[in-house]
Amino acid sequence: MPQMAPISWLFMFILFSFTLLMFCSSNYFLFSISPSQTSVKNISSNSFNWKW
């Protein structure tokens, strides 16, 4: 089995690192939170009347 040259390992490391960086940044910037109406409704309906 032939061995790879060091420049090929370096190029492969840079390529995979760049791919991982692009994947993580696209997941970070393209993720949007849509607030659900049920969670907002549950928060407002559970109000306590504290009597100290």
PQR file with spaces between the fields and no chain letter, atoms N, CA, C, O and H, PARSE charges and radii, in Angstrom:
ATOM       1  N    MET     1       0.843   -1.181    0.000 -0.4000 1.5000
ATOM       2  CA   MET     1       0.000    0.000    0.000 -0.0000 2.0000
ATOM       3  C    MET     1       0.889    1.244    0.000  0.5500 1.7000
ATOM       4  O    MET     1       1.768    1.364    0.853 -0.5500 1.4000
ATOM       5  N    PRO     2       0.684    2.155   -0.920 -0.5600 1.5000
ATOM       6  CA   PRO     2       1.564    3.346   -0.995  0.2800 2.0000
ATOM       7  C    PRO     2       1.294    4.320    0.149  0.5500 1.7000
ATOM       8  O    PRO     2       0.175    4.443    0.646 -0.5500 1.4000
ATOM       9  N    GLN     3       2.348    4.994    0.537 -0.4000 1.5000
ATOM      10  CA   GLN     3       2.230    5.974    1.611 -0.0000 2.0000
ATOM      11  C    GLN     3       1.912    7.345    1.034  0.5500 1.7000
ATOM      12  O    GLN     3       2.257    7.647   -0.108 -0.5500 1.4000
ATOM      13  H    GLN     3       3.257    4.893    0.133  0.4000 1.0000
ATOM      14  N    MET     4       1.253    8.164    1.834 -0.4000 1.5000
ATOM      15  CA   MET     4       0.919    9.514    1.394 -0.0000 2.0000
ATOM      16  C    MET     4       2.048   10.462    1.747  0.5500 1.7000
ATOM      17  O    MET     4       2.725   10.290    2.761 -0.5500 1.4000
ATOM      18  H    MET     4       0.973    7.919    2.762  0.4000 1.0000
ATOM      19  N    ALA     5       2.242   11.449    0.916 -0.4000 1.5000
ATOM      20  CA   ALA     5       3.249   12.475    1.184 -0.0000 2.0000
ATOM      21  C    ALA     5       2.742   13.389    2.300  0.5500 1.7000
ATOM      22  O    ALA     5       1.532   13.523    2.485 -0.5500 1.4000
ATOM      23  H    ALA     5       1.692   11.588    0.093  0.4000 1.0000
ATOM      24  N    PRO     6       3.655   14.018    3.043 -0.5600 1.5000
ATOM      25  CA   PRO     6       3.218   14.907    4.131  0.2800 2.0000
ATOM      26  C    PRO     6       2.337   16.063    3.667  0.5500 1.7000
ATOM      27  O    PRO     6       1.452   16.499    4.403 -0.5500 1.4000
ATOM      28  N    ILE     7       2.570   16.562    2.456 -0.4000 1.5000
ATOM      29  CA   ILE     7       1.743   17.668    1.963 -0.0000 2.0000
ATOM      30  C    ILE     7       0.308   17.195    1.725  0.5500 1.7000
ATOM      31  O    ILE     7      -0.634   17.977    1.857 -0.5500 1.4000
ATOM      32  H    ILE     7       3.289   16.208    1.859  0.4000 1.0000
ATOM      33  N    SER     8       0.143   15.929    1.379 -0.4000 1.5000
ATOM      34  CA   SER     8      -1.212   15.399    1.198 -0.0000 2.0000
ATOM      35  C    SER     8      -1.939   15.298    2.530  0.5500 1.7000
ATOM      36  O    SER     8      -3.133   15.590    2.609 -0.5500 1.4000
ATOM      37  H    SER     8       0.908   15.294    1.272  0.4000 1.0000
ATOM      38  N    TRP     9      -1.223   14.881    3.590 -0.4000 1.5000
ATOM      39  CA   TRP     9      -1.832   14.840    4.915 -0.0000 2.0000
ATOM      40  C    TRP     9      -2.209   16.240    5.380  0.5500 1.7000
ATOM      41  O    TRP     9      -3.268   16.441    5.975 -0.5500 1.4000
ATOM      42  H    TRP     9      -0.254   14.643    3.526  0.4000 1.0000
ATOM      43  N    LEU    10      -1.347   17.191    5.109 -0.4000 1.5000
ATOM      44  CA   LEU    10      -1.630   18.574    5.495 -0.0000 2.0000
ATOM      45  C    LEU    10      -2.843   19.108    4.744  0.5500 1.7000
ATOM      46  O    LEU    10      -3.707   19.755    5.335 -0.5500 1.4000
ATOM      47  H    LEU    10      -0.487   17.028    4.625  0.4000 1.0000
ATOM      48  N    PHE    11      -2.909   18.839    3.450 -0.4000 1.5000
ATOM      49  CA   PHE    11      -4.051   19.291    2.660 -0.0000 2.0000
ATOM      50  C    PHE    11      -5.340   18.624    3.130  0.5500 1.7000
ATOM      51  O    PHE    11      -6.385   19.272    3.198 -0.5500 1.4000
ATOM      52  H    PHE    11      -2.207   18.314    2.970  0.4000 1.0000
ATOM      53  N    MET    12      -5.272   17.328    3.454 -0.4000 1.5000
ATOM      54  CA   MET    12      -6.453   16.623    3.921 -0.0000 2.0000
ATOM      55  C    MET    12      -6.908   17.149    5.284  0.5500 1.7000
ATOM      56  O    MET    12      -8.108   17.274    5.531 -0.5500 1.4000
ATOM      57  H    MET    12      -4.423   16.802    3.399  0.4000 1.0000
ATOM      58  N    PHE    13      -5.957   17.456    6.167 -0.4000 1.5000
ATOM      59  CA   PHE    13      -6.299   18.029    7.471 -0.0000 2.0000
ATOM      60  C    PHE    13      -6.950   19.400    7.307  0.5500 1.7000
ATOM      61  O    PHE    13      -7.940   19.701    7.974 -0.5500 1.4000
ATOM      62  H    PHE    13      -4.983   17.354    5.967  0.4000 1.0000
ATOM      63  N    ILE    14      -6.400   20.230    6.426 -0.4000 1.5000
ATOM      64  CA   ILE    14      -6.969   21.564    6.189 -0.0000 2.0000
ATOM      65  C    ILE    14      -8.362   21.447    5.576  0.5500 1.7000
ATOM      66  O    ILE    14      -9.267   22.200    5.937 -0.5500 1.4000
ATOM      67  H    ILE    14      -5.595   19.986    5.884  0.4000 1.0000
ATOM      68  N    LEU    15      -8.534   20.516    4.663 -0.4000 1.5000
ATOM      69  CA   LEU    15      -9.835   20.328    4.016 -0.0000 2.0000
ATOM      70  C    LEU    15     -10.899   19.883    5.018  0.5500 1.7000
ATOM      71  O    LEU    15     -12.001   20.431    5.033 -0.5500 1.4000
ATOM      72  H    LEU    15      -7.800   19.904    4.370  0.4000 1.0000
ATOM      73  N    PHE    16     -10.582   18.901    5.851 -0.4000 1.5000
ATOM      74  CA   PHE    16     -11.558   18.433    6.837 -0.0000 2.0000
ATOM      75  C    PHE    16     -11.814   19.481    7.915  0.5500 1.7000
ATOM      76  O    PHE    16     -12.939   19.614    8.397 -0.5500 1.4000
ATOM      77  H    PHE    16      -9.687   18.456    5.839  0.4000 1.0000
ATOM      78  N    SER    17     -10.785   20.218    8.292 -0.4000 1.5000
ATOM      79  CA   SER    17     -10.985   21.278    9.285 -0.0000 2.0000
ATOM      80  C    SER    17     -11.884   22.375    8.732  0.5500 1.7000
ATOM      81  O    SER    17     -12.763   22.875    9.433 -0.5500 1.4000
ATOM      82  H    SER    17      -9.871   20.110    7.901  0.4000 1.0000
ATOM      83  N    PHE    18     -11.664   22.747    7.478 -0.4000 1.5000
ATOM      84  CA   PHE    18     -12.493   23.766    6.844 -0.0000 2.0000
ATOM      85  C    PHE    18     -13.936   23.282    6.705  0.5500 1.7000
ATOM      86  O    PHE    18     -14.875   24.049    6.916 -0.5500 1.4000
ATOM      87  H    PHE    18     -10.949   22.341    6.909  0.4000 1.0000
ATOM      88  N    THR    19     -14.108   22.011    6.351 -0.4000 1.5000
ATOM      89  CA   THR    19     -15.454   21.449    6.226 -0.0000 2.0000
ATOM      90  C    THR    19     -16.171   21.442    7.572  0.5500 1.7000
ATOM      91  O    THR    19     -17.347   21.797    7.651 -0.5500 1.4000
ATOM      92  H    THR    19     -13.346   21.387    6.179  0.4000 1.0000
ATOM      93  N    LEU    20     -15.471   21.043    8.626 -0.4000 1.5000
ATOM      94  CA   LEU    20     -16.067   21.049    9.960 -0.0000 2.0000
ATOM      95  C    LEU    20     -16.409   22.467   10.400  0.5500 1.7000
ATOM      96  O    LEU    20     -17.467   22.696   10.986 -0.5500 1.4000
ATOM      97  H    LEU    20     -14.515   20.756    8.561  0.4000 1.0000
ATOM      98  N    LEU    21     -15.532   23.405   10.126 -0.4000 1.5000
ATOM      99  CA   LEU    21     -15.778   24.796   10.491 -0.0000 2.0000
ATOM     100  C    LEU    21     -16.991   25.357    9.756  0.5500 1.7000
ATOM     101  O    LEU    21     -17.810   26.051   10.360 -0.5500 1.4000
ATOM     102  H    LEU    21     -14.673   23.218    9.650  0.4000 1.0000
ATOM     103  N    MET    22     -17.117   25.070    8.475 -0.4000 1.5000
ATOM     104  CA   MET    22     -18.265   25.548    7.706 -0.0000 2.0000
ATOM     105  C    MET    22     -19.564   24.891    8.179  0.5500 1.7000
ATOM     106  O    MET    22     -20.605   25.545    8.239 -0.5500 1.4000
ATOM     107  H    MET    22     -16.452   24.506    7.984  0.4000 1.0000
ATOM     108  N    PHE    23     -19.507   23.618    8.510 -0.4000 1.5000
ATOM     109  CA   PHE    23     -20.700   22.922    8.989 -0.0000 2.0000
ATOM     110  C    PHE    23     -21.163   23.484   10.327  0.5500 1.7000
ATOM     111  O    PHE    23     -22.355   23.725   10.522 -0.5500 1.4000
ATOM     112  H    PHE    23     -18.662   23.086    8.462  0.4000 1.0000
ATOM     113  N    CYS    24     -20.239   23.692   11.239 -0.4000 1.5000
ATOM     114  CA   CYS    24     -20.603   24.215   12.562 -0.0000 2.0000
ATOM     115  C    CYS    24     -21.100   25.656   12.474  0.5500 1.7000
ATOM     116  O    CYS    24     -22.069   26.017   13.142 -0.5500 1.4000
ATOM     117  H    CYS    24     -19.271   23.496   11.082  0.4000 1.0000
ATOM     118  N    SER    25     -20.451   26.475   11.662 -0.4000 1.5000
ATOM     119  CA   SER    25     -20.890   27.865   11.555 -0.0000 2.0000
ATOM     120  C    SER    25     -22.235   27.966   10.836  0.5500 1.7000
ATOM     121  O    SER    25     -23.047   28.827   11.174 -0.5500 1.4000
ATOM     122  H    SER    25     -19.664   26.182   11.119  0.4000 1.0000
ATOM     123  N    SER    26     -22.479   27.105    9.856 -0.4000 1.5000
ATOM     124  CA   SER    26     -23.789   27.151    9.197 -0.0000 2.0000
ATOM     125  C    SER    26     -24.890   26.689   10.141  0.5500 1.7000
ATOM     126  O    SER    26     -25.994   27.234   10.109 -0.5500 1.4000
ATOM     127  H    SER    26     -21.819   26.406    9.582  0.4000 1.0000
ATOM     128  N    ASN    27     -24.611   25.695   10.981 -0.4000 1.5000
ATOM     129  CA   ASN    27     -25.611   25.291   11.973 -0.0000 2.0000
ATOM     130  C    ASN    27     -25.857   26.396   12.988  0.5500 1.7000
ATOM     131  O    ASN    27     -26.984   26.583   13.446 -0.5500 1.4000
ATOM     132  H    ASN    27     -23.714   25.253   11.007  0.4000 1.0000
ATOM     133  N    TYR    28     -24.813   27.125   13.338 -0.4000 1.5000
ATOM     134  CA   TYR    28     -24.963   28.190   14.333 -0.0000 2.0000
ATOM     135  C    TYR    28     -25.757   29.366   13.775  0.5500 1.7000
ATOM     136  O    TYR    28     -26.652   29.880   14.446 -0.5500 1.4000
ATOM     137  H    TYR    28     -23.897   26.973   12.966  0.4000 1.0000
ATOM     138  N    PHE    29     -25.440   29.794   12.562 -0.4000 1.5000
ATOM     139  CA   PHE    29     -26.064   30.993   12.015 -0.0000 2.0000
ATOM     140  C    PHE    29     -27.419   30.727   11.370  0.5500 1.7000
ATOM     141  O    PHE    29     -28.226   31.652   11.269 -0.5500 1.4000
ATOM     142  H    PHE    29     -24.713   29.376   12.017  0.4000 1.0000
ATOM     143  N    LEU    30     -27.699   29.521   10.936 -0.4000 1.5000
ATOM     144  CA   LEU    30     -28.968   29.244   10.267 -0.0000 2.0000
ATOM     145  C    LEU    30     -30.036   28.715   11.211  0.5500 1.7000
ATOM     146  O    LEU    30     -31.184   28.543   10.801 -0.5500 1.4000
ATOM     147  H    LEU    30     -27.044   28.770   11.018  0.4000 1.0000
ATOM     148  N    PHE    31     -29.687   28.452   12.459 -0.4000 1.5000
ATOM     149  CA   PHE    31     -30.665   27.945   13.424 -0.0000 2.0000
ATOM     150  C    PHE    31     -31.472   29.107   13.970  0.5500 1.7000
ATOM     151  O    PHE    31     -30.915   30.065   14.508 -0.5500 1.4000
ATOM     152  H    PHE    31     -28.755   28.591   12.792  0.4000 1.0000
ATOM     153  N    SER    32     -32.796   29.017   13.829 -0.4000 1.5000
ATOM     154  CA   SER    32     -33.658   30.072   14.355 -0.0000 2.0000
ATOM     155  C    SER    32     -34.669   29.458   15.318  0.5500 1.7000
ATOM     156  O    SER    32     -35.239   28.400   15.051 -0.5500 1.4000
ATOM     157  H    SER    32     -33.248   28.239   13.392  0.4000 1.0000
ATOM     158  N    ILE    33     -34.877   30.126   16.417 -0.4000 1.5000
ATOM     159  CA   ILE    33     -35.804   29.646   17.430 -0.0000 2.0000
ATOM     160  C    ILE    33     -37.171   30.255   17.163  0.5500 1.7000
ATOM     161  O    ILE    33     -37.319   31.476   17.111 -0.5500 1.4000
ATOM     162  H    ILE    33     -34.414   30.986   16.633  0.4000 1.0000
ATOM     163  N    SER    34     -38.150   29.410   16.998 -0.4000 1.5000
ATOM     164  CA   SER    34     -39.519   29.898   16.824 -0.0000 2.0000
ATOM     165  C    SER    34     -40.253   29.675   18.139  0.5500 1.7000
ATOM     166  O    SER    34     -40.444   28.531   18.552 -0.5500 1.4000
ATOM     167  H    SER    34     -38.030   28.418   17.040  0.4000 1.0000
ATOM     168  N    PRO    35     -40.661   30.739   18.794 -0.5600 1.5000
ATOM     169  CA   PRO    35     -41.329   30.563   20.088  0.2800 2.0000
ATOM     170  C    PRO    35     -42.702   29.926   19.907  0.5500 1.7000
ATOM     171  O    PRO    35     -43.502   30.356   19.076 -0.5500 1.4000
ATOM     172  N    SER    36     -42.949   28.922   20.681 -0.4000 1.5000
ATOM     173  CA   SER    36     -44.244   28.255   20.588 -0.0000 2.0000
ATOM     174  C    SER    36     -45.252   28.984   21.469  0.5500 1.7000
ATOM     175  O    SER    36     -44.899   29.534   22.513 -0.5500 1.4000
ATOM     176  H    SER    36     -42.300   28.572   21.356  0.4000 1.0000
ATOM     177  N    GLN    37     -46.472   28.981   21.048 -0.4000 1.5000
ATOM     178  CA   GLN    37     -47.517   29.696   21.777 -0.0000 2.0000
ATOM     179  C    GLN    37     -47.894   28.974   23.069  0.5500 1.7000
ATOM     180  O    GLN    37     -48.344   29.616   24.018 -0.5500 1.4000
ATOM     181  H    GLN    37     -46.759   28.534   20.201  0.4000 1.0000
ATOM     182  N    THR    38     -47.722   27.670   23.124 -0.4000 1.5000
ATOM     183  CA   THR    38     -48.113   26.926   24.321 -0.0000 2.0000
ATOM     184  C    THR    38     -47.202   27.250   25.494  0.5500 1.7000
ATOM     185  O    THR    38     -47.666   27.357   26.629 -0.5500 1.4000
ATOM     186  H    THR    38     -47.357   27.148   22.353  0.4000 1.0000
ATOM     187  N    SER    39     -45.911   27.407   25.231 -0.4000 1.5000
ATOM     188  CA   SER    39     -45.009   27.698   26.346 -0.0000 2.0000
ATOM     189  C    SER    39     -45.266   29.093   26.906  0.5500 1.7000
ATOM     190  O    SER    39     -45.172   29.300   28.116 -0.5500 1.4000
ATOM     191  H    SER    39     -45.534   27.320   24.309  0.4000 1.0000
ATOM     192  N    VAL    40     -45.587   30.042   26.046 -0.4000 1.5000
ATOM     193  CA   VAL    40     -45.884   31.393   26.514 -0.0000 2.0000
ATOM     194  C    VAL    40     -47.190   31.390   27.294  0.5500 1.7000
ATOM     195  O    VAL    40     -47.313   32.087   28.301 -0.5500 1.4000
ATOM     196  H    VAL    40     -45.664   29.874   25.063  0.4000 1.0000
ATOM     197  N    LYS    41     -48.148   30.626   26.845 -0.4000 1.5000
ATOM     198  CA   LYS    41     -49.437   30.550   27.523 -0.0000 2.0000
ATOM     199  C    LYS    41     -49.294   29.897   28.896  0.5500 1.7000
ATOM     200  O    LYS    41     -49.923   30.334   29.859 -0.5500 1.4000
ATOM     201  H    LYS    41     -48.048   30.060   26.027  0.4000 1.0000
ATOM     202  N    ASN    42     -48.477   28.861   28.988 -0.4000 1.5000
ATOM     203  CA   ASN    42     -48.285   28.179   30.268 -0.0000 2.0000
ATOM     204  C    ASN    42     -47.575   29.067   31.274  0.5500 1.7000
ATOM     205  O    ASN    42     -47.864   29.006   32.469 -0.5500 1.4000
ATOM     206  H    ASN    42     -47.966   28.506   28.205  0.4000 1.0000
ATOM     207  N    ILE    43     -46.671   29.872   30.815 -0.4000 1.5000
ATOM     208  CA   ILE    43     -45.946   30.751   31.729 -0.0000 2.0000
ATOM     209  C    ILE    43     -46.887   31.815   32.292  0.5500 1.7000
ATOM     210  O    ILE    43     -46.837   32.114   33.485 -0.5500 1.4000
ATOM     211  H    ILE    43     -46.436   29.922   29.844  0.4000 1.0000
ATOM     212  N    SER    44     -47.732   32.380   31.455 -0.4000 1.5000
ATOM     213  CA   SER    44     -48.621   33.440   31.926 -0.0000 2.0000
ATOM     214  C    SER    44     -49.752   32.892   32.796  0.5500 1.7000
ATOM     215  O    SER    44     -50.246   33.608   33.667 -0.5500 1.4000
ATOM     216  H    SER    44     -47.772   32.137   30.486  0.4000 1.0000
ATOM     217  N    SER    45     -50.169   31.663   32.590 -0.4000 1.5000
ATOM     218  CA   SER    45     -51.282   31.121   33.369 -0.0000 2.0000
ATOM     219  C    SER    45     -50.845   30.636   34.747  0.5500 1.7000
ATOM     220  O    SER    45     -51.688   30.489   35.632 -0.5500 1.4000
ATOM     221  H    SER    45     -49.768   31.081   31.882  0.4000 1.0000
ATOM     222  N    ASN    46     -49.572   30.386   34.953 -0.4000 1.5000
ATOM     223  CA   ASN    46     -49.090   29.893   36.240 -0.0000 2.0000
ATOM     224  C    ASN    46     -48.565   31.037   37.093  0.5500 1.7000
ATOM     225  O    ASN    46     -47.394   31.045   37.474 -0.5500 1.4000
ATOM     226  H    ASN    46     -48.888   30.504   34.234  0.4000 1.0000
ATOM     227  N    SER    47     -49.408   31.985   37.389 -0.4000 1.5000
ATOM     228  CA   SER    47     -48.980   33.079   38.258 -0.0000 2.0000
ATOM     229  C    SER    47     -49.416   32.769   39.680  0.5500 1.7000
ATOM     230  O    SER    47     -50.562   32.391   39.925 -0.5500 1.4000
ATOM     231  H    SER    47     -50.359   31.979   37.079  0.4000 1.0000
ATOM     232  N    PHE    48     -48.486   32.935   40.615 -0.4000 1.5000
ATOM     233  CA   PHE    48     -48.762   32.636   42.013 -0.0000 2.0000
ATOM     234  C    PHE    48     -49.039   33.929   42.768  0.5500 1.7000
ATOM     235  O    PHE    48     -48.463   34.977   42.476 -0.5500 1.4000
ATOM     236  H    PHE    48     -47.556   33.243   40.416  0.4000 1.0000
ATOM     237  N    ASN    49     -49.921   33.831   43.729 -0.4000 1.5000
ATOM     238  CA   ASN    49     -50.219   34.944   44.607 -0.0000 2.0000
ATOM     239  C    ASN    49     -49.545   34.658   45.943  0.5500 1.7000
ATOM     240  O    ASN    49     -50.095   33.944   46.781 -0.5500 1.4000
ATOM     241  H    ASN    49     -50.390   32.980   43.967  0.4000 1.0000
ATOM     242  N    TRP    50     -48.363   35.210   46.137 -0.4000 1.5000
ATOM     243  CA   TRP    50     -47.625   34.933   47.366 -0.0000 2.0000
ATOM     244  C    TRP    50     -48.182   35.801   48.495  0.5500 1.7000
ATOM     245  O    TRP    50     -48.290   37.019   48.359 -0.5500 1.4000
ATOM     246  H    TRP    50     -47.916   35.790   45.457  0.4000 1.0000
ATOM     247  N    LYS    51     -48.529   35.165   49.597 -0.4000 1.5000
ATOM     248  CA   LYS    51     -49.041   35.888   50.764 -0.0000 2.0000
ATOM     249  C    LYS    51     -48.106   35.607   51.925  0.5500 1.7000
ATOM     250  O    LYS    51     -48.164   34.538   52.533 -0.5500 1.4000
ATOM     251  H    LYS    51     -48.441   34.175   49.708  0.4000 1.0000
ATOM     252  N    TRP    52     -47.264   36.545   52.226 -0.4000 1.5000
ATOM     253  CA   TRP    52     -46.263   36.338   53.281 -0.0000 2.0000
ATOM     254  C    TRP    52     -46.860   36.748   54.594  0.5500 1.7000
ATOM     255  O    TRP    52     -46.198   36.660   55.628 -0.5500 1.4000
ATOM     256  H    TRP    52     -47.217   37.413   51.733  0.4000 1.0000
